[in-house]
């Protein structure tokens, strides 16, 4: 089942990944933060107290049976930069600015934070490589999904047809209205496929992040793609949504790890 709960922590997991992979996209439930970050906020730059954010992160890791010290996270900047997480990030070291994390080390837990942008999960069962990527509209038009696959090929020798991919909870097309600048960049990035990822109705235009990222994955040869179909703006009982909550909200965590 996609939703599970451990130690009071509710989380989503993709069905197409085997049980030998630890993977979770945590809902906002089960933490210690008050409104407007209630309650499992793991975002450290949204106004919540640092101690509460740390406790929420620790609870998330413990729910998945992972040591919090195994974390390797990044400072998300809507880029296509890749970090190869060969070891956990020493907590005294600042996070690298990047939006793609990859590892083949079971001692590393990849971790990212979201609140409308698209979590992308990757697993190559042949090479035993995992990845997590962050794709908002900017990352999507910059082809984060395709660049992640390319990085897996170059660094680890992965083949796209072997890679399992998951597109996690993010803002759905019905809630993601965009303006002329974004529309122009989407049209430039997707060409003839732009009409498949842009919807116009009642004088407004909307961008479909789920379909856009699926198209990019299939265009580089990924055959197995699971889309969660969960809209963060529709389900505020489970997800933080920057747009629906007008910026006064937290960040939900996404964790992925190989089992030793």
C-alpha positions in Angstrom: 0.0 0.0 0.0 1.3 3.5 -0.8 0.7 4.9 2.7 2.1 3.4 5.8 2.6 4.5 9.4 5.4 3.8 11.9 5.9 5.3 15.3 3.2 7.8 14.5 4.9 8.9 11.3 2.7 8.6 8.2 4.5 8.3 4.8 4.1 7.4 1.2 6.1 4.7 -0.6 6.2 3.8 -4.2 4.8 0.3 -5.1 7.3 -0.4 -7.9 10.4 -0.3 -5.7 11.3 -3.6 -4.0 11.3 -4.0 -0.2 15.1 -4.1 -0.3 15.0 -0.3 -0.8 14.2 2.0 2.1 12.1 4.8 0.6 9.6 7.2 2.1 8.1 10.6 1.3 6.9 11.8 4.7 3.6 13.5 5.2 3.3 16.4 7.6 1.9 14.2 10.4 3.7 13.0 13.5 6.1 15.8 14.4 6.5 18.4 17.1 6.2 21.7 15.2 3.2 24.1 15.8 1.2 25.9 13.2 1.9 26.9 10.5 4.5 24.2 10.3 2.4 21.5 11.9 3.8 19.1 12.5 6.6 17.1 10.8 8.4 20.1 9.3 11.9 19.4 8.2 12.6 22.7 6.6 15.2 24.8 8.4 14.6 28.1 6.5 10.9 28.6 7.0 10.8 30.2 10.5 10.4 27.1 12.6 12.8 26.5 15.6 16.0 24.6 14.8 15.5 22.2 17.7 12.0 21.2 16.4 13.2 20.7 12.9 16.0 18.5 14.1 13.6 16.4 16.2 11.3 16.0 13.3 14.2 14.8 11.1 15.3 12.4 13.8 11.8 11.0 14.1 11.6 10.5 10.4 14.9 8.6 10.2 14.0 6.4 13.2 10.7 5.5 11.7 12.6 4.0 8.7 15.2 2.3 10.8 17.9 4.6 9.6 20.6 6.3 11.7 20.1 10.1 11.5 23.9 10.4 11.1 23.7 8.6 7.8 22.1 11.7 6.2 23.3 13.2 3.0 21.2 16.2 2.0 21.6 19.3 -0.2 20.7 22.9 -0.3 18.1 23.0 -3.0 18.5 25.8 -5.6 16.5 24.7 -8.6 19.6 23.7 -10.5 20.7 20.6 -12.4 23.8 20.1 -10.3 24.6 16.6 -9.1 26.1 15.4 -5.8 27.5 11.9 -5.6 27.0 11.0 -2.0 29.8 8.6 -1.5 29.5 9.0 2.3 27.2 10.7 4.8 27.5 14.5 5.0 29.3 15.5 8.2 26.7 17.5 10.1 29.3 20.2 10.8 29.8 20.8 7.1 27.3 23.0 5.1 25.1 21.4 2.5 26.2 21.6 -1.1 23.9 23.5 -3.4 22.4 21.0 -5.8 19.1 19.3 -6.7 20.2 15.8 -7.6 21.6 13.2 -5.2 23.0 9.8 -6.1 24.7 7.0 -4.2 25.7 3.4 -4.3 26.6 3.3 -0.6 24.2 1.5 1.7 25.6 3.6 4.6 24.1 6.8 3.1 20.5 8.0 3.5 19.6 10.5 0.7 17.3 13.2 2.1 15.5 16.2 0.5 12.7 18.6 1.4 9.6 19.6 -0.6 6.5 21.7 -0.5 4.9 21.5 -4.1 8.0 20.7 -6.2 8.2 17.2 -7.5 10.2 14.5 -5.7 11.8 12.1 -8.2 13.1 8.7 -7.0 15.4 6.4 -8.9 16.7 2.9 -8.4 18.8 0.7 -10.6 18.6 -2.9 -9.3 21.4 -4.1 -11.5 24.0 -1.6 -10.4 22.5 -1.0 -7.0 22.3 2.7 -7.3 19.7 5.1 -6.0 18.9 8.7 -6.5 16.6 11.5 -5.4 16.0 14.7 -7.4 14.0 17.9 -6.9 12.0 19.2 -9.9 10.0 22.4 -9.6 9.0 24.2 -12.8 12.5 25.5 -13.2 14.2 22.2 -12.7 11.7 20.5 -15.0 12.3 22.8 -17.9 16.0 22.3 -17.3 15.4 18.5 -17.6 16.5 17.4 -14.1 14.9 14.0 -14.8 17.0 13.4 -17.9 20.1 14.8 -16.4 19.8 12.4 -13.4 19.6 9.4 -15.7 22.6 10.7 -17.7 24.6 11.1 -14.4 23.7 7.5 -13.4 24.9 6.3 -16.7 28.2 8.2 -16.6 29.2 7.6 -13.0 27.8 4.1 -12.3 27.3 2.5 -15.7 23.5 2.3 -15.3 21.3 1.5 -18.3 18.0 3.5 -18.5 15.9 0.5 -19.3 16.9 -1.0 -15.9 16.1 2.0 -13.9 12.9 2.3 -11.8 11.5 5.8 -11.4 8.9 7.3 -9.1 7.2 10.7 -9.4 6.1 11.8 -5.9 3.5 14.0 -4.4 3.6 17.5 -5.9 1.3 20.3 -6.9 -1.2 19.0 -9.5 -2.0 20.7 -12.8 -5.4 22.0 -11.6 -3.6 24.1 -9.0 -0.5 25.1 -10.8 -1.3 28.2 -12.7 1.7 29.8 -14.5 2.5 33.0 -16.3 3.8 34.0 -19.7 7.5 33.6 -18.7 7.1 30.1 -17.5 4.9 29.2 -20.5 7.5 30.4 -22.9 10.2 28.4 -21.2 8.1 25.3 -21.1 7.3 25.7 -24.8 11.0 26.1 -25.6 12.0 23.0 -23.5 9.3 20.6 -24.7 8.7 21.7 -28.3 6.0 19.7 -29.9 5.2 18.0 -26.6 4.4 21.3 -24.9 0.7 20.9 -25.5 0.8 17.7 -23.5 2.1 19.5 -20.4 0.3 22.9 -20.6 -3.4 23.2 -20.1 -5.4 26.4 -20.9 -8.9 27.1 -19.6 -11.0 30.1 -18.5 -8.2 32.5 -19.5 -5.5 30.8 -17.4 -2.7 28.4 -18.1 -1.5 25.5 -16.0 1.7 23.4 -16.0 1.5 19.6 -15.5 4.7 18.7 -13.6 3.9 15.0 -13.4 3.4 14.5 -17.1 6.4 16.7 -17.9 8.8 14.7 -15.8 7.3 11.4 -17.1 7.9 12.5 -20.7 11.5 13.4 -19.9 12.1 10.1 -18.3 10.6 8.1 -21.1 12.5 10.2 -23.7 15.8 8.9 -22.3 14.7 5.3 -22.2 13.3 4.8 -18.7 10.4 2.3 -19.1 9.2 1.8 -15.5 7.7 5.1 -14.1 5.2 5.3 -11.3 3.3 8.5 -10.7 1.9 9.0 -7.2 -0.9 11.2 -8.5 -1.1 13.0 -5.1 -1.6 16.8 -5.2 0.0 18.7 -2.4 -2.4 21.6 -2.7 -5.5 19.3 -2.6 -4.4 17.4 0.5 -3.2 19.8 3.1 -4.0 17.2 5.8 -1.0 15.3 4.5 1.3 17.7 2.6 2.8 21.1 3.0 2.0 23.3 0.0 3.8 26.6 -0.5 1.3 27.8 -3.0 -1.9 26.7 -1.3 -0.7 28.0 2.1 0.6 31.2 0.6 4.2 30.6 1.7 3.4 30.1 5.4 4.1 26.4 5.7 6.8 23.8 6.3 8.6 21.2 4.2 8.0 17.5 4.1 11.0 15.1 3.8 11.9 12.5 1.3 14.3 9.7 2.2 15.9 6.9 0.2 18.5 4.3 1.1 20.0 1.0 0.0 19.8 -1.7 2.6 23.1 -3.2 3.5 
